[in-house]
């Protein structure tokens, strides 16, 4: 299931210690963090395709903003499991990703909309799903389930830029949109602690994988 993710080979340089990783940093490098991207952009410290694993151990924090939605779903599950593996026991993962519930509420209207407007909303919804390289969009429940599936014991959700941990405050850089019906544009999750894996709905997950493999 997680075959695309492999641990760094013995010959690879594995970094150990209280390291903080910023995964998928793009051009938004954060001082004091190891900034990782698969392109050699300005500010990138390590050019790395994380689908090949994370060559680190004892990591204190991992941060990924608007990254996980660009992974195929099984790749995302594998990435989360790899994050849990390399984090120190007290380490924490912070993720920011578009909120599927916000997308559905704001990008498609079916009540009182007729004619050309229905075409517009159809296009807006498909843009949210398929543009910018998106592969899978999460709602809060699915993201929490994916993190528990990876073996994280605790999951909490926060507002943009906010955290109970000082080192994780004010990290977000991506643009924000207005709340709609109490829904935030992005989900910001923190996960920590090692617990027993809580597998996701096996039957539907198998069906989903077969469907996606047939594309």
C-alpha positions as CSV (number, residue, x, y, z in Angstrom):
1,X,0.0,0.0,0.0
2,X,2.8,2.4,0.9
3,X,5.3,1.0,-1.6
4,X,6.0,4.3,-3.3
5,X,7.4,5.6,0.0
6,X,10.6,4.0,1.0
7,X,13.0,4.7,3.8
8,X,16.3,6.3,2.9
9,X,18.8,3.7,1.9
10,X,21.6,3.0,4.4
11,X,24.1,5.0,2.3
12,X,22.0,8.1,2.3
13,X,22.7,10.9,4.7
14,X,20.2,10.7,7.6
15,X,20.0,13.7,9.8
16,X,19.2,13.2,13.5
17,X,18.2,15.7,16.1
18,X,15.7,18.3,17.0
19,X,15.2,19.4,13.4
20,X,12.2,21.3,12.0
21,X,11.2,20.4,8.5
22,X,9.2,22.7,6.1
23,X,7.9,20.4,3.4
24,X,6.9,21.7,0.0
25,X,8.2,25.2,0.8
26,X,8.2,26.5,-2.7
27,X,9.5,30.1,-2.5
28,X,8.2,30.6,1.1
29,X,11.3,29.5,3.0
30,X,11.1,29.8,6.8
31,X,14.2,30.9,8.7
32,X,15.3,28.3,11.3
33,X,13.7,25.4,9.4
34,X,15.1,23.0,6.9
35,X,13.1,24.0,3.8
36,X,12.4,21.1,1.5
37,X,11.0,21.2,-2.1
38,X,11.4,19.0,-5.2
39,X,12.7,22.0,-7.2
40,X,15.9,24.0,-6.5
41,X,14.2,27.2,-5.7
42,X,15.6,30.2,-3.8
43,X,15.7,29.4,-0.1
44,X,15.4,25.6,-0.5
45,X,17.8,23.8,1.7
46,X,17.1,20.2,0.5
47,X,15.9,19.3,-2.9
48,X,13.9,16.1,-2.2
49,X,10.9,14.2,-3.5
50,X,9.3,13.2,-0.2
51,X,7.6,10.3,-1.9
52,X,11.0,8.6,-1.6
53,X,10.9,9.0,2.2
54,X,12.3,11.6,4.7
55,X,16.0,11.0,5.5
56,X,15.6,12.3,9.1
57,X,15.0,11.0,12.6
58,X,14.1,12.6,15.9
59,X,12.4,15.5,14.1
60,X,10.8,18.1,16.4
61,X,8.3,19.6,14.0
62,X,7.1,19.2,10.4
63,X,5.1,21.8,8.6
64,X,3.4,21.6,5.2
65,X,1.2,24.3,3.8
66,X,-1.1,23.6,0.8
67,X,0.9,20.5,0.0
68,X,-1.0,17.4,0.9
69,X,-3.8,18.1,-1.5
70,X,-1.3,17.8,-4.3
71,X,-0.6,14.1,-3.5
72,X,-2.6,11.2,-4.7
73,X,-4.6,9.9,-1.7
74,X,-2.5,6.8,-1.1
75,X,0.7,8.9,-1.4
76,X,-0.8,11.3,1.1
77,X,-1.5,8.4,3.6
78,X,2.1,7.2,3.1
79,X,3.5,10.7,3.6
80,X,1.6,11.0,6.9
81,X,2.9,7.7,8.1
82,X,6.4,8.7,7.1
83,X,6.0,11.9,9.1
84,X,4.9,9.9,12.2
85,X,8.0,7.6,11.7
86,X,10.6,10.4,11.7
87,X,9.1,12.6,14.4
88,X,10.5,12.4,17.9
89,X,8.0,11.1,20.5
90,X,7.1,14.7,21.4
91,X,7.3,16.0,17.8
92,X,4.3,17.6,16.0
93,X,3.0,17.8,12.4
94,X,1.2,20.9,11.3
95,X,-0.8,20.8,8.0
96,X,-2.7,23.5,6.1
97,X,-5.0,22.4,3.3
98,X,-8.1,23.7,1.5
99,X,-11.4,22.8,3.3
100,X,-13.6,20.7,1.1
101,X,-16.7,21.8,3.0
102,X,-15.9,25.5,2.3
103,X,-15.3,24.7,-1.4
104,X,-18.7,22.9,-1.7
105,X,-20.5,25.8,0.1
106,X,-19.0,28.7,-1.8
107,X,-18.2,27.3,-5.2
108,X,-21.4,25.6,-6.2
109,X,-25.0,26.9,-5.6
110,X,-27.9,24.8,-6.6
111,X,-30.8,26.6,-5.0
112,X,-32.3,29.5,-7.0
113,X,-29.6,29.4,-9.7
114,X,-30.7,28.9,-13.3
115,X,-29.3,29.2,-16.8
116,X,-25.8,30.5,-17.4
117,X,-25.2,30.9,-13.7
118,X,-25.3,27.1,-13.3
119,X,-22.6,26.8,-15.9
120,X,-20.5,29.3,-13.9
121,X,-20.9,27.4,-10.7
122,X,-20.1,24.1,-12.3
123,X,-16.9,25.6,-13.7
124,X,-16.0,27.1,-10.3
125,X,-16.4,23.8,-8.5
126,X,-14.3,21.9,-11.0
127,X,-11.6,24.5,-10.9
128,X,-11.4,24.1,-7.1
129,X,-11.0,20.4,-7.5
130,X,-8.7,20.1,-10.6
131,X,-6.8,23.4,-10.8
132,X,-3.4,24.1,-9.3
133,X,-2.5,20.4,-9.4
134,X,-5.0,19.4,-6.7
135,X,-5.4,15.6,-6.4
136,X,-7.6,15.2,-3.3
137,X,-9.4,17.7,-1.1
138,X,-10.2,17.0,2.5
139,X,-12.9,17.9,5.0
140,X,-12.0,18.0,8.7
141,X,-13.3,14.5,9.4
142,X,-11.3,12.9,6.6
143,X,-8.1,14.7,7.4
144,X,-8.4,13.6,11.1
145,X,-9.1,10.0,10.0
146,X,-6.0,10.0,7.7
147,X,-3.8,11.3,10.6
148,X,-5.2,8.6,12.9
149,X,-4.6,6.0,10.2
150,X,-1.0,7.1,10.1
151,X,-0.6,6.4,13.8
152,X,-0.9,9.8,15.4
153,X,-2.5,9.7,18.8
154,X,-3.8,13.2,18.9
155,X,-5.3,15.6,16.3
156,X,-6.4,19.2,16.9
157,X,-7.6,21.9,14.5
158,X,-6.7,25.6,14.7
159,X,-7.4,28.9,13.0
160,X,-5.0,30.3,10.4
161,X,-1.7,31.3,12.1
162,X,-2.7,30.2,15.6
163,X,-1.3,27.4,17.8
164,X,-0.8,26.6,21.4
165,X,2.9,25.9,20.5
166,X,4.8,29.2,20.0
167,X,7.1,27.8,17.3
168,X,4.1,26.9,15.1
169,X,2.3,30.3,15.3
170,X,2.3,32.7,12.3
171,X,3.6,30.1,9.8
172,X,0.9,30.3,7.2
173,X,1.6,32.3,4.1
174,X,-1.1,31.2,1.6
175,X,-3.9,33.6,0.7
176,X,-7.1,33.4,2.7
177,X,-10.7,33.8,1.7
178,X,-13.7,34.8,3.8
179,X,-15.5,32.4,6.1
180,X,-18.8,31.1,4.8
181,X,-21.5,29.7,7.2
182,X,-18.8,29.4,9.8
183,X,-16.5,27.4,7.6
184,X,-12.9,28.3,7.3
185,X,-11.3,28.4,3.8
186,X,-8.4,26.2,5.0
187,X,-8.1,23.4,7.5
188,X,-5.1,23.8,9.9
189,X,-4.4,20.5,11.7
190,X,-1.8,19.6,14.3
191,X,-1.0,15.9,15.0
192,X,1.3,14.5,17.6
193,X,1.9,11.4,19.8
194,X,2.2,7.8,18.7
195,X,-0.9,5.7,19.0
196,X,-2.4,2.5,17.6
197,X,-3.3,3.0,13.9
198,X,-7.0,3.5,13.3
199,X,-7.6,2.2,9.8
200,X,-10.0,4.1,7.6
201,X,-13.1,2.5,6.2
202,X,-11.5,-0.5,4.5
203,X,-14.3,-1.5,2.1
204,X,-14.9,1.9,0.6
205,X,-11.1,2.6,0.5
206,X,-10.6,-0.6,-1.6
207,X,-13.3,0.5,-3.9
208,X,-11.9,4.0,-4.2
209,X,-8.4,2.6,-5.0
210,X,-9.8,0.3,-7.7
211,X,-11.8,3.2,-9.2
212,X,-8.7,5.5,-9.2
213,X,-6.5,2.8,-10.7
214,X,-8.9,2.4,-13.6
215,X,-8.5,6.1,-14.7
